[in-house]
Amino acid sequence: MRRVVVTGLGVISPLGNDTDTLFSALLAGQSGVRIISGEGPRGPYTSIGAPVQFDPAQYFPPQQRTDQIDRVSQFCIAAAAMAVKDAGITFTDDNRGKAGVSLGTGMGSANTLEETFTQLLLRDPDRVKPLTVLKVMNNASAGHIAIQYGLAGPDLTYSCACSSSSVAIGEAFRQIRHGYADVMIAGGAEAELAFGFFKAWEAMHILAVPDRSNPSASCKPFSKNRNGLVLGEGAAIVVLEEMDAARRRGARVYGELAGYSSSNDYQHITKPSVEGQAQAMTLALADAGLSSADVDYVNAHGTATALNDATETRAIKQVFGDRAYKVPVSSTKSMHGHLLGGAGALEFLISMLAMHRKAVPPTAHLDIPDPECDLDYVPGLGRVDQDIRCVMSNSFAFGGTNAVLIARQPS
Amino acid sequence: MATIFETVQDILVDKYSKPKESITPESTLESLGLDSLDLIELMFEVEDAFNIRVPQEAGTALKAATVQDIVDNIQKMIEQGEATTPVGGSLPS
């Protein structure tokens, strides 16, 4: 069976727009979460989130009409450019036929949707901006990237809420493994820090109450006083290549993407299931031909909701047995927030950095242990000089879609 | 008051960064580097500038080879008063 390696990483995140800045911030336990102020239809509003600092002019040539590209696609295009550059790969007539794109997003072009309906319902009921369809369609990002690099292979966009970009990476992995593609630009993004979307999440009563003494510490995964998730935005993109081809061109290899699972809880539209999550981890391990004894780091889904963190902890115990207490498990969402459709890709990218740089990122703001959450969550600061040979990245979603990715050091 | 041509010319200069002197009635859209999406956007600008509505069925209304074709189409729409019936109607009161 063909093997798949990761040769390029690109990121636009609440903790910085390059892998060095991101990973340093993570190890230091720094948070990108803050109070967000915006303008709603009846005046200013505040909420909490993990925004990205992003100036399109830094990533697009002056002649590019960025007003025709939604923020979520701008993130994807910028992160893809970084990943392609990092991989040192060029696309020519020799390889473009089997080179493709696989992206995931939950809500897609949320900002353009909001602008469009604001315009239509509050200002001018007659018409919206001319290229609205081309900005809003969920595959806009994948289309732009394929055009930019001349990629003629599969060009796919997946949407399954918080698993979207894990699924996008996993399905890209299968495209290469099964011979439909040799190179895939894979990942995902979310950009929905907009009034209507804050309101939609607030209505779910699932967002963290801002920590009054320190808003940046509002997301507290696995902590006894955790009280909800914090919305984040950003994009993470990886370049996946067939291993032999990558070796032949002398590519730097971050690791081998060895296993992937895609499954569903089939229980409830939001409520997670121990059995479903455990099954997802077990299937991914089997796909990689590995056992839980091989895993040296788990990047947890760890949303900081009461239900997820307790459920995920039980599922990890079910899969790992006694070893569950020895494997570091962290939720980096404590620092970069929940990127929703982009979360899986960002956390897979962080897991690859952990393996490559031999350091485990922490779970920040975990000060009050919860008896229901009693694993080693790496509270506080990251751990350096760790021999990490194999990582697991978990994504679980509304709708019940679970996706688990497993990577290991290249053999 | 500016002629239709001058207004179209101004739009092309302002919104599409085309050099003013490159835009003549005889200029082809191709020579100006305008593709089908640019034309769709141009319709939007034209609607504002002339307070008209380009009818849906005439997405073809601005199907034009030259700037003069666009000017002629606008002239026709103004005369026919097609603009007075907005495509989407108005919100129920």
Interface residues (C-beta under 8 A of the other chain):
Chain A: P125 D126 R127 K129 P130 L131 L134
Chain B: L37 I40 E41 M43 F44 E47 R53 P86 V87 G88 G89 S90 L91
